[in-house]
């Protein structure tokens, strides 16, 4: 079917050329990528468009996980009002793809073009953005702001109170040489470490940079997506010297419905992977910080002699950057990264960021890979060293909360986080820590309240900054909110939870498409194995579910105390295939190991069928007793039901 003009369907009008989707005359705020998806489906509305076709059109030449497309389909359906029980616009055609099914009226206007920019063009617009945060200044450019019209753009966070928010975006595309990618990591982390401690400034972490790579490269869309006041951008270029790169830096800001570009200068940047270039690298970083802060906070006097990067040992910093560069995902092969970080700490025992990274990889691999209990204990000990010197360090508190809650010490975590919260305004990390403990304890309304406040103060913290699960929404029955809030990361854990939520909404095909690739991502990941079990449960294969979960149980029981929430999810899988006795045994174990969420038991539709089992009342009573004890200790209202 050929290209179409602007079209109307139902209450909607879609103009691809103008990038506008209206409902009853009101412009809808949509991601550009979702509008591209809509255009493709409308143009090929006579058939189902396969997932592979959509990947090739939307992300040409890029390695993008299946969850990116599933999330995009979900967002588009949400905007159009499609629900699980009523698909009026986009139909899932089993094993074939997606089809636009609504009747359309074609308007007289220029034909829609589905020609895509190359991936290099996309990356070039974004590549600029990390690099500016990542370099050092040699030549100042004259101040000559220029602006571009974006009629629908308004300053996202233009205000006189509160911190100035900035985002840094990656500069190195997927085809960049390994040394350039290492430079990307090094500079982004070095600048973020320093800027994060400047009063009046809040900087999106390098994780945000990576998660924005699939966005549309126009400045207006980037500003809206990042929900910040400013974007830092630059253009990385070859230099006469093979040991450095050159960079042009700019600062972008929304201004009176337009995007204004403020040049920040031209910089020469040495690679920091050798001891003899480290001092120059740090000097260049400091120079760009001075120029940036002059533009953002001219009245602020920042002491650049106090370096909050944590070390002046070149080799320690280089080893940390090598470790961060290597950690792309949890692979269950912890040795190489662990060795790099241990060497960094050995060189500089006071290197805070290296200790935090070490604690994180120990915790993450312990949880996901079923490593020995000593890894969890080592993580807690490492965090203890950090917190001895910085008792309210937010990142250390967050990792500690995750690790300790999953070890069954829910009450102790809640006690500590509550006391910290009494002494300072609650940071996003602290709010999430409290929400996590409250979820395990079954105080779901209070947990959701913490998440609501967190998202209100920093909408991207969960989805981009930290890639965390807003589980309280799922267990509270707010399934749509859970899906809208959680990250769209291509990991087994997020695929498993997103698929579980889709199943609750009746979206079986969506759930299956999320689960099928999960095991191949990392067969050693416990969530990947559970994804296989969920697929078997969807097919009614009780024997396979029992065998898969028995294997997980044997594996984790040999190495460490199991995570109570993992046991709860395993029990749900057994209940799906009517393996009731084994499900109840795991529920009792999950309560004993710290997941005593009573409402998770009594309101979960999968577990409803267990209500008549003779052991059910005993299981619920065990959860209620521990919850009541915690409520009495801390004066928390007990939820009804």
C-alpha positions as CSV (number, residue, x, y, z in Angstrom):
1,X,0.0,0.0,0.0
2,X,1.4,3.4,-0.9
3,X,2.1,6.3,1.3
4,X,-0.9,8.3,2.7
5,X,-1.6,11.9,3.5
6,X,-2.7,13.3,6.9
7,X,-5.4,11.0,8.1
8,X,-8.4,11.0,10.5
9,X,-9.6,7.9,12.4
10,X,-12.1,8.0,15.2
11,X,-11.5,11.1,17.3
12,X,-7.9,11.3,16.1
13,X,-6.1,13.3,13.4
14,X,-2.5,12.3,12.5
15,X,-0.2,14.5,10.4
16,X,3.1,12.6,9.9
17,X,4.8,15.5,8.1
18,X,4.1,17.9,11.0
19,X,4.7,15.2,13.6
20,X,1.3,15.8,15.2
21,X,-1.3,13.5,16.7
22,X,-4.5,15.2,17.8
23,X,-7.5,13.9,19.7
24,X,-10.6,15.9,19.3
25,X,-8.5,18.8,18.2
26,X,-6.1,18.6,21.2
27,X,-2.4,18.0,20.5
28,X,-1.1,14.8,22.3
29,X,2.4,14.8,23.7
30,X,4.0,11.8,22.1
31,X,7.5,10.5,21.6
32,X,8.7,11.0,18.0
33,X,9.5,7.3,17.8
34,X,5.9,6.4,18.7
35,X,4.6,8.7,15.9
36,X,7.0,7.0,13.4
37,X,5.5,3.6,14.5
38,X,2.0,4.9,13.9
39,X,2.9,6.1,10.5
40,X,4.3,2.7,9.5
41,X,1.3,0.9,10.7
42,X,-1.1,3.2,8.9
43,X,0.9,3.0,5.6
44,X,0.8,-0.8,5.7
45,X,-2.7,-1.1,7.2
46,X,-3.6,-3.8,4.7
47,X,-1.5,-6.3,6.5
48,X,0.3,-7.2,9.7
49,X,3.8,-5.6,10.0
50,X,6.3,-8.0,11.5
51,X,8.4,-7.0,14.5
52,X,11.5,-7.4,12.4
53,X,10.2,-4.9,9.8
54,X,9.4,-2.5,12.6
55,X,12.9,-2.8,14.1
56,X,14.5,-2.3,10.7
57,X,12.4,0.9,10.0
58,X,12.5,2.4,13.5
59,X,16.1,1.5,14.5
60,X,18.0,0.9,11.3
61,X,21.4,-0.6,11.9
62,X,21.0,-0.5,15.6
63,X,21.1,-3.4,18.1
64,X,17.9,-2.7,20.1
65,X,16.2,-5.1,22.5
66,X,12.7,-6.5,21.9
67,X,11.4,-4.6,25.0
68,X,12.0,-1.3,23.2
69,X,9.4,-2.2,20.6
70,X,7.0,-3.7,23.1
71,X,7.2,-0.5,25.2
72,X,6.6,1.6,22.1
73,X,3.6,-0.4,21.1
74,X,2.3,-0.1,24.7
75,X,2.8,3.6,24.7
76,X,1.0,4.1,21.4
77,X,-1.9,1.9,22.5
78,X,-2.2,3.9,25.7
79,X,-2.4,7.2,23.7
80,X,-5.0,5.8,21.4
81,X,-7.1,4.3,24.3
82,X,-6.7,0.7,23.3
83,X,-7.2,-1.6,26.3
84,X,-6.5,-5.2,26.9
85,X,-10.1,-6.2,26.2
86,X,-10.8,-3.8,23.4
87,X,-8.3,-3.2,20.5
88,X,-9.9,-0.6,18.3
89,X,-6.8,0.6,16.5
90,X,-3.8,-1.8,16.8
91,X,-4.2,-5.5,16.7
92,X,-1.6,-8.1,17.6
93,X,-1.6,-10.8,15.0
94,X,-0.1,-13.9,16.6
95,X,3.4,-14.8,15.3
96,X,3.0,-12.2,12.5
97,X,3.2,-8.7,14.0
98,X,0.9,-5.8,14.4
99,X,-1.8,-4.3,12.2
100,X,-3.7,-1.0,12.2
101,X,-7.4,-1.9,11.9
102,X,-9.3,1.3,12.2
103,X,-11.1,2.9,9.3
104,X,-9.3,6.1,8.1
105,X,-10.2,9.2,6.1
106,X,-7.3,10.6,4.0
107,X,-6.9,14.3,3.9
108,X,-5.5,16.3,1.0
109,X,-1.9,17.0,2.0
110,X,1.6,16.0,1.1
111,X,2.3,12.3,1.2
112,X,3.8,10.8,4.3
113,X,7.4,9.9,4.0
114,X,8.7,7.0,6.1
115,X,12.3,7.6,5.0
116,X,14.5,7.3,8.0
117,X,17.6,9.2,9.0
118,X,20.6,6.9,9.2
119,X,21.7,5.6,12.6
120,X,24.9,7.7,12.2
121,X,22.9,10.8,11.8
122,X,20.9,10.0,14.9
123,X,24.0,9.3,16.9
124,X,25.7,12.5,15.6
125,X,23.1,14.7,17.1
126,X,23.3,12.8,20.4
127,X,27.0,12.1,20.3
128,X,27.6,15.7,20.7
129,X,25.8,15.8,24.0
130,X,28.0,13.6,26.2
131,X,31.1,14.9,24.9
132,X,30.7,18.3,26.1
133,X,30.5,17.0,29.6
134,X,33.3,14.9,28.9
135,X,36.1,17.2,27.9
136,X,38.4,20.0,28.7
137,X,38.7,23.5,27.4
138,X,41.5,25.0,25.4
139,X,40.0,27.8,23.3
140,X,37.1,30.0,24.4
141,X,34.5,30.8,21.8
142,X,32.8,34.2,21.8
143,X,29.3,34.3,23.3
144,X,26.9,34.3,20.3
145,X,23.6,32.6,21.2
146,X,21.5,31.4,18.4
147,X,18.0,30.0,18.5
148,X,15.7,27.8,16.5
149,X,11.9,27.9,16.4
150,X,10.0,25.0,18.0
151,X,6.4,26.4,18.4
152,X,5.2,23.7,20.7
153,X,8.1,23.8,23.1
154,X,7.9,25.4,26.5
155,X,10.6,25.4,29.2
156,X,10.3,22.1,30.9
157,X,11.5,23.2,34.3
158,X,11.9,27.0,33.9
159,X,11.5,28.3,37.5
160,X,13.3,30.5,40.0
161,X,13.4,28.0,42.8
162,X,14.9,24.5,43.0
163,X,18.0,23.2,41.4
164,X,19.0,23.7,37.7
165,X,18.7,20.3,35.9
166,X,21.1,19.3,33.2
167,X,21.4,16.2,31.1
168,X,24.5,14.8,29.4
169,X,24.0,12.5,26.4
170,X,26.5,10.0,24.9
171,X,28.8,11.2,22.2
172,X,30.3,7.8,21.0
173,X,28.0,5.9,18.6
174,X,27.8,2.1,18.4
175,X,30.6,2.0,15.8
176,X,33.1,4.1,17.7
177,X,36.5,2.6,18.5
178,X,36.9,1.0,21.9
179,X,39.3,3.7,23.0
180,X,36.7,6.4,22.2
181,X,34.1,4.5,24.1
182,X,36.4,4.3,27.1
183,X,36.9,8.0,26.8
184,X,33.2,8.5,26.8
185,X,32.8,6.6,30.0
186,X,35.7,8.3,31.7
187,X,34.7,11.8,30.9
188,X,31.0,11.3,31.6
189,X,31.7,9.8,35.0
190,X,34.4,12.4,35.9
191,X,32.1,15.3,35.1
192,X,29.1,13.8,36.8
193,X,31.1,13.0,40.0
194,X,32.1,16.6,40.2
195,X,28.9,18.4,39.1
196,X,26.7,16.2,41.3
197,X,28.2,18.0,44.4
198,X,27.7,21.6,43.1
199,X,25.0,23.4,45.1
200,X,22.0,24.4,43.0
201,X,22.8,21.9,40.3
202,X,21.3,18.5,39.6
203,X,22.9,16.4,36.8
204,X,21.3,13.4,35.1
205,X,23.7,10.4,35.5
206,X,25.5,8.8,32.5
207,X,22.8,6.1,32.7
208,X,20.3,8.6,31.4
209,X,22.6,9.4,28.5
210,X,22.7,5.8,27.4
211,X,18.9,5.4,27.7
212,X,18.3,8.4,25.5
213,X,20.1,7.1,22.5
214,X,17.0,5.8,20.9
215,X,15.3,9.2,21.1
216,X,14.7,11.7,18.2
217,X,17.8,13.9,17.9
218,X,16.1,17.3,17.5
219,X,16.9,19.6,20.5
220,X,13.3,20.2,21.4
221,X,12.5,16.5,21.7
222,X,15.7,15.8,23.7
223,X,14.9,18.6,26.2
224,X,11.3,17.4,26.6
225,X,12.4,13.7,27.0
226,X,15.1,14.5,29.5
227,X,12.8,16.9,31.5
228,X,15.7,19.2,32.2
229,X,16.5,22.9,32.0
230,X,19.7,22.5,29.9
231,X,21.3,20.0,27.6
232,X,25.1,19.8,27.1
233,X,26.1,18.9,23.6
234,X,29.3,18.7,21.6
235,X,31.0,17.3,18.5
236,X,33.9,14.9,18.8
237,X,36.4,15.2,16.0
238,X,39.8,13.7,15.1
239,X,42.8,15.6,16.2
240,X,46.3,16.1,14.7
241,X,47.5,14.0,17.7
242,X,46.5,10.4,17.8
243,X,46.3,10.6,21.6
244,X,43.6,13.2,21.8
245,X,40.3,14.3,20.4
246,X,38.8,17.8,19.7
247,X,35.4,18.9,20.8
248,X,33.1,21.8,20.2
249,X,30.7,22.4,23.1
250,X,27.3,24.0,23.3
251,X,24.6,24.5,25.9
252,X,21.0,24.1,24.8
253,X,18.0,25.6,26.7
254,X,14.3,26.2,26.0
255,X,13.7,29.9,25.7
256,X,10.4,31.6,24.9
257,X,9.1,28.5,22.9
258,X,12.4,28.1,21.2
259,X,15.7,26.3,21.7
260,X,18.6,28.6,22.3
261,X,22.2,27.4,21.6
262,X,25.0,28.9,23.7
263,X,28.5,28.1,22.4
264,X,30.8,27.1,25.2
265,X,34.1,26.8,23.3
266,X,36.5,24.5,21.6
267,X,38.5,21.9,23.6
268,X,41.3,19.5,23.2
269,X,40.9,16.3,25.1
270,X,43.6,13.7,25.9
271,X,42.8,10.1,26.4
272,X,43.1,9.4,30.1
273,X,44.2,5.8,29.8
274,X,47.9,6.5,30.5
275,X,49.4,7.8,33.7
276,X,51.2,10.6,31.9
277,X,48.0,12.0,30.4
278,X,45.8,11.9,33.5
279,X,46.9,15.2,34.9
280,X,46.1,17.0,31.6
281,X,42.8,15.1,31.3
282,X,41.8,16.4,34.8
283,X,43.0,19.9,34.0
284,X,40.8,20.0,30.9
285,X,37.8,18.7,32.8
286,X,38.2,21.4,35.4
287,X,38.5,24.0,32.7
288,X,35.2,23.0,31.1
289,X,33.5,22.9,34.5
290,X,34.6,26.5,35.2
291,X,33.2,27.7,31.8
292,X,30.0,25.7,32.3
293,X,29.4,27.0,35.8
294,X,30.1,30.6,34.6
295,X,27.2,30.2,32.2
296,X,24.8,28.4,34.6
297,X,25.5,29.8,38.0
298,X,27.5,33.0,37.6
299,X,27.0,34.0,41.2
300,X,28.3,30.7,42.6
301,X,31.8,30.5,43.7
302,X,32.9,26.9,43.4
303,X,36.2,25.8,44.9
304,X,37.8,23.9,42.0
305,X,40.7,22.9,44.2
306,X,38.6,20.4,46.1
307,X,38.1,17.5,43.7
308,X,35.2,15.3,44.5
309,X,36.1,12.7,42.0
310,X,37.6,10.9,45.0
311,X,41.1,10.2,43.9
312,X,44.2,11.9,42.3
313,X,45.8,8.5,41.6
314,X,45.8,8.1,37.9
315,X,45.9,4.4,37.9
316,X,43.1,4.0,40.4
317,X,40.9,6.3,38.3
318,X,41.9,4.4,35.1
319,X,41.0,1.1,36.6
320,X,37.6,2.3,37.7
321,X,36.9,3.6,34.2
322,X,38.0,0.3,32.7
323,X,35.6,-1.5,35.1
324,X,32.7,0.7,34.3
325,X,33.4,0.3,30.6
326,X,33.3,-3.5,31.0
327,X,30.1,-3.6,33.0
328,X,27.4,-3.6,30.3
329,X,25.1,-6.0,32.0
330,X,25.1,-8.7,34.7
331,X,26.9,-11.6,33.0
332,X,27.6,-13.8,36.0
333,X,31.3,-13.6,35.1
334,X,32.3,-11.3,37.9
335,X,36.0,-12.0,38.0
336,X,37.6,-9.5,35.5
337,X,35.5,-6.5,36.8
338,X,36.0,-7.4,40.4
339,X,39.8,-7.6,39.9
340,X,39.9,-4.1,38.3
341,X,38.0,-2.6,41.2
342,X,40.0,-4.4,43.9
343,X,43.2,-3.1,42.3
344,X,41.7,0.5,42.3
345,X,40.9,0.3,46.0
346,X,44.2,-1.2,46.7
347,X,46.0,1.7,45.1
348,X,43.7,4.3,46.9
349,X,41.8,2.9,49.9
350,X,39.9,6.2,50.2
351,X,38.5,6.0,46.6
352,X,34.8,6.3,47.4
353,X,33.4,5.7,43.9
354,X,35.5,2.6,43.4
355,X,34.2,1.2,46.7
356,X,30.6,1.9,45.7
357,X,31.1,0.2,42.3
358,X,32.6,-2.8,44.0
359,X,29.7,-3.1,46.4
360,X,27.2,-2.8,43.5
361,X,28.7,-5.5,41.4
362,X,28.9,-7.9,44.4
363,X,25.2,-7.2,45.2
364,X,24.0,-7.3,41.6
365,X,25.7,-10.6,40.8
366,X,24.7,-12.2,44.1
367,X,21.1,-11.4,43.4
368,X,20.9,-12.2,39.7
369,X,23.3,-15.1,39.5
370,X,22.9,-17.0,42.8
371,X,26.5,-16.5,43.8
372,X,27.7,-17.4,47.3
373,X,26.4,-15.6,50.4
374,X,29.8,-14.1,50.9
375,X,29.2,-11.7,48.0
376,X,26.2,-10.1,49.8
377,X,28.2,-9.9,53.0
378,X,31.1,-8.3,51.2
379,X,28.8,-5.8,49.7
380,X,27.4,-4.8,53.1
381,X,30.9,-4.6,54.5
382,X,32.1,-2.4,51.7
383,X,29.1,-0.1,52.1
384,X,29.7,0.0,55.8
385,X,33.2,1.5,55.1
386,X,31.7,4.2,52.9
387,X,28.9,5.0,55.4
388,X,31.4,5.3,58.3
389,X,32.9,8.3,56.5
390,X,29.7,9.5,54.8
391,X,26.8,8.4,57.0
392,X,24.1,9.8,54.7
393,X,25.6,9.1,51.3
394,X,22.4,8.5,49.2
395,X,23.8,5.9,46.7
396,X,25.5,3.9,49.5
397,X,22.2,3.9,51.5
398,X,20.3,2.7,48.4
399,X,22.5,-0.2,47.6
400,X,22.6,-1.1,51.3
401,X,18.8,-1.0,51.4
402,X,18.4,-3.3,48.4
403,X,20.9,-5.8,49.7
404,X,19.7,-5.9,53.3
405,X,16.0,-6.0,52.5
406,X,16.6,-9.0,50.2
407,X,18.6,-10.6,53.0
408,X,15.4,-10.5,55.2
409,X,16.4,-7.5,57.3
410,X,13.4,-5.4,56.4
411,X,12.8,-3.9,59.8
412,X,16.4,-2.8,60.2
413,X,16.4,-1.1,56.8
414,X,13.2,0.7,57.5
415,X,14.5,1.8,60.9
416,X,17.8,3.2,59.5
417,X,16.2,4.9,56.5
418,X,13.4,6.5,58.6
419,X,16.1,8.0,60.9
420,X,18.1,9.4,58.0
421,X,14.9,10.9,56.5
422,X,14.2,12.6,59.8
423,X,17.5,14.5,59.5
424,X,17.3,15.6,55.9
425,X,14.9,16.1,53.0
426,X,14.2,12.8,51.5
427,X,16.4,12.2,48.4
428,X,15.1,10.0,45.6
429,X,17.4,7.2,46.8
430,X,16.0,7.4,50.3
431,X,12.4,7.5,49.1
432,X,13.0,4.4,47.0
433,X,14.8,2.6,49.9
434,X,11.8,3.3,52.1
435,X,9.4,2.1,49.4
436,X,11.3,-1.1,48.9
437,X,11.2,-2.0,52.6
438,X,7.6,-1.1,52.9
439,X,6.7,-3.2,49.9
440,X,8.4,-6.3,51.3
441,X,6.5,-5.7,54.6
442,X,3.2,-5.3,52.8
443,X,2.5,-1.6,53.6
444,X,1.7,-1.1,49.9
445,X,-0.2,2.2,50.2
446,X,2.7,3.8,52.1
447,X,5.2,2.3,49.6
448,X,3.2,3.7,46.6
449,X,3.1,7.1,48.4
450,X,6.9,7.2,48.6
451,X,7.1,6.2,44.9
452,X,4.6,8.9,44.0
453,X,6.6,11.6,45.8
454,X,9.8,10.3,44.3
455,X,8.4,10.5,40.7
456,X,6.9,13.9,41.4
457,X,10.3,15.2,42.4
458,X,12.3,13.4,39.8
459,X,10.2,11.7,37.0
460,X,13.2,10.0,35.4
461,X,14.8,8.6,38.6
462,X,13.3,5.1,38.4
463,X,13.1,4.7,34.6
464,X,16.4,6.2,33.6
465,X,18.6,7.1,36.5
466,X,18.7,3.9,38.5
467,X,16.6,1.3,36.5
468,X,14.6,0.2,39.5
469,X,11.4,-1.8,39.8
470,X,8.4,0.1,41.2
471,X,7.0,-3.1,42.6
472,X,4.5,-1.6,45.0
473,X,2.4,-0.5,42.0
474,X,2.3,-4.0,40.7
475,X,1.3,-5.7,44.0
476,X,-1.2,-2.9,44.7
477,X,-3.0,-3.7,41.4
478,X,-1.9,-0.5,39.7
479,X,-0.6,-2.6,36.7
480,X,-0.8,0.2,34.1
481,X,1.1,2.6,36.3
482,X,3.7,-0.1,37.0
483,X,4.2,-0.6,33.2
484,X,4.3,3.1,32.5
485,X,6.9,3.8,35.3
486,X,9.3,0.8,35.0
487,X,12.3,1.0,32.8
488,X,12.3,-0.7,29.4
489,X,15.6,-2.3,29.9
490,X,16.7,-5.4,27.9
491,X,17.5,-7.6,30.9
492,X,15.9,-10.9,32.0
493,X,14.6,-9.3,35.3
494,X,12.7,-6.5,33.6
495,X,11.4,-8.8,30.9
496,X,10.0,-11.2,33.5
497,X,8.3,-8.5,35.5
498,X,6.9,-6.6,32.5
499,X,5.6,-9.9,31.1
500,X,3.9,-10.7,34.4
501,X,2.2,-7.4,34.3
502,X,1.1,-7.8,30.7
503,X,-0.4,-11.1,31.6
504,X,-2.5,-9.5,34.4
505,X,-3.8,-7.2,31.7
506,X,-4.6,-10.1,29.4
507,X,-1.9,-9.3,26.9
508,X,-0.7,-12.8,26.3
509,X,1.1,-12.2,23.0
510,X,2.9,-9.2,24.5
511,X,4.0,-11.3,27.5
512,X,5.2,-14.1,25.3
513,X,7.2,-11.7,23.0
514,X,8.9,-10.4,26.2
515,X,9.7,-13.8,27.6
516,X,11.0,-15.7,24.6
517,X,14.3,-13.9,24.2
518,X,15.0,-13.6,28.0
519,X,16.8,-16.9,28.5
520,X,19.3,-16.3,25.7
521,X,20.3,-12.9,27.2
522,X,22.0,-14.8,30.1
523,X,21.2,-18.4,30.8
524,X,22.8,-18.1,34.3
525,X,20.5,-15.3,35.4
526,X,17.8,-16.5,37.8
527,X,15.3,-14.2,36.2
528,X,16.1,-15.7,32.8
529,X,15.4,-19.2,34.1
530,X,12.1,-18.0,35.7
531,X,11.1,-16.5,32.4
532,X,11.4,-20.0,30.9
533,X,9.2,-21.3,33.7
534,X,6.6,-18.6,33.1
535,X,6.5,-19.5,29.4
536,X,6.0,-23.2,30.4
537,X,3.2,-22.1,32.8
538,X,1.5,-20.2,30.0
539,X,1.5,-23.4,27.9
540,X,0.1,-25.4,30.9
541,X,3.3,-27.5,31.2
542,X,3.2,-28.3,34.9
543,X,6.1,-30.9,34.7
544,X,8.4,-28.4,33.1
545,X,7.5,-25.6,35.5
546,X,8.2,-27.9,38.5
547,X,11.5,-29.1,37.1
548,X,12.8,-25.6,36.2
549,X,11.9,-24.2,39.6
550,X,13.3,-27.2,41.5
551,X,16.6,-26.5,39.7
552,X,16.5,-22.9,40.8
553,X,15.7,-24.0,44.4
554,X,18.6,-26.4,44.5
555,X,21.0,-23.8,43.0
556,X,20.2,-21.0,45.4
557,X,19.8,-23.2,48.5
558,X,23.4,-24.3,48.1
559,X,24.9,-20.9,47.8
560,X,22.9,-18.3,49.9
561,X,19.8,-17.4,51.8
562,X,17.1,-16.9,49.0
563,X,15.4,-13.6,48.3
564,X,11.8,-13.7,49.7
565,X,10.4,-11.9,46.7
566,X,12.0,-14.4,44.3
567,X,10.4,-17.2,46.3
568,X,7.0,-15.4,46.1
569,X,7.3,-15.2,42.3
570,X,8.3,-18.9,42.1
571,X,5.2,-19.7,44.2
572,X,3.0,-17.8,41.8
573,X,4.4,-19.8,38.9
574,X,3.6,-23.1,40.7
575,X,0.1,-21.8,41.5
576,X,-0.4,-21.1,37.8
577,X,0.0,-24.8,37.0
578,X,-2.0,-25.9,40.1
579,X,1.0,-27.3,42.0
580,X,-0.6,-26.1,45.2
581,X,1.4,-27.9,47.9
582,X,4.7,-26.8,46.5
583,X,3.4,-23.2,46.0
584,X,2.3,-23.0,49.6
585,X,5.6,-24.3,50.9
586,X,7.5,-21.6,48.9
587,X,5.1,-18.9,50.2
588,X,5.8,-20.0,53.8
589,X,9.5,-19.8,53.0
590,X,9.2,-16.4,51.4
591,X,7.6,-15.0,54.5
592,X,10.3,-16.5,56.8
593,X,13.0,-14.9,54.6
594,X,11.5,-11.4,54.7
595,X,8.8,-11.0,52.1
596,X,5.7,-10.8,54.4
597,X,3.5,-8.8,52.1
598,X,0.1,-10.0,53.3
599,X,-1.9,-8.1,50.7
600,X,0.3,-9.6,48.0
601,X,-1.1,-12.9,49.1
602,X,-4.7,-12.0,49.6
603,X,-5.2,-9.8,46.5
604,X,-3.1,-11.6,43.9
605,X,-5.5,-13.1,41.3
606,X,-3.1,-16.0,40.7
607,X,-3.2,-17.0,44.3
608,X,-7.0,-16.7,44.8
609,X,-7.5,-20.3,44.0
610,X,-5.4,-21.3,47.0
611,X,-7.9,-19.8,49.4
612,X,-9.7,-23.1,50.1
613,X,-6.5,-25.0,50.7
614,X,-6.1,-26.2,54.4
615,X,-2.7,-24.5,54.7
616,X,-3.8,-21.1,53.3
617,X,-5.0,-19.6,56.5
618,X,-1.7,-20.5,58.2
619,X,0.3,-18.8,55.5
620,X,-1.7,-15.6,55.7
621,X,-1.5,-15.7,59.5
622,X,2.3,-15.9,59.4
623,X,2.5,-12.8,57.1
624,X,0.0,-10.9,59.3
625,X,1.9,-11.6,62.5
626,X,5.2,-10.3,61.2
627,X,3.5,-7.3,59.6
628,X,1.7,-6.5,62.9
629,X,5.0,-6.7,64.9
630,X,6.6,-4.2,62.5
631,X,3.6,-2.0,62.6
632,X,3.6,-1.9,66.4
633,X,7.4,-1.3,66.6
634,X,7.3,1.7,64.3
635,X,3.8,3.0,64.7
636,X,2.7,2.2,61.2
637,X,-1.0,1.8,60.5
638,X,-1.9,-1.7,59.5
639,X,-3.6,-1.9,56.1
640,X,-7.2,-3.3,56.0
641,X,-8.0,-6.6,54.5
